[in-house]
């Protein structure tokens, strides 16, 4: 189970599932229920989101192996449960599956998937060392599943707003993650905001993005893009982001930032549920 568990951990199944569901939610919020999209294409859409995310996680762990040896020695590669070349092979395998599923779906979907793949490769091999621009690259990939889903319904206009919400909240999470990883990033020359400005000022930047996402979450209901069932779920997300912001401002330490970063992932999941409930009901 050690080797198998390492492969499972390296693709971050929670993250990959959230992105796979993000594509399906993109279908729902852009009128997928009335478009009568065949189940086959919905399955392909989830597979693309899941495998492309898993591929990104695996290749990122490959390039981050020296940093993780300092920041996260328990990760699969530093701990020895997965070899670096195995992580690359896994990333290539998942990329082929994801791009093939997108190609079968449509040329437009393949274009979005290929763009996401290029961004994640540039980020892992070079972009991460740029710090904040690298954070924006990651958030771009997080936002794209909603646009991908909108392509299936030929309604990308509504998807853009939801993509913005995902982009803002994830950018806050990436900035927060920089506080967690500051020791290893500084050693490896990664110019994150935390390395350049320190944890305190970086916490202000993270909170700016979290609260911007909270503010923007009002607009889908205001514009009539979702039903009232959007409210209870998005309220959980918004309260979570506000609470996380308060936690971070009070104590921008490494361990507290880690707690906030981990919780934001689940608040983003309730945000997905909000989009789905608002579109389904």
Secondary structure, 3 states (H helix, E strand, C coil): CHHHHHHHHHCCHHHHHHHHHHHHHHHHHCCHHHHCCCHHHHHHHHHHHHHHHHHHHHHHHHHCHHHHHHHCCCCHHHHCCCCHHHHHHHHHHHHHHHHHHHHHHCHHHHHHHHHHHHHHHHHHHCHHHHCHHHHHHHHHHHHHHHHHHHHHHCCHHHHHHHHHHHHHHHHHHHHHHHHHCHHHHHHHCCCCHHHHHCHHHHHHHHHHHHHHHHHHCCHHHHCCCCCCHHHHHHHHHHHHHHHHHHHHHHCCCHHHHHHHHHHHHHHHHHHHHHHHHHHHC
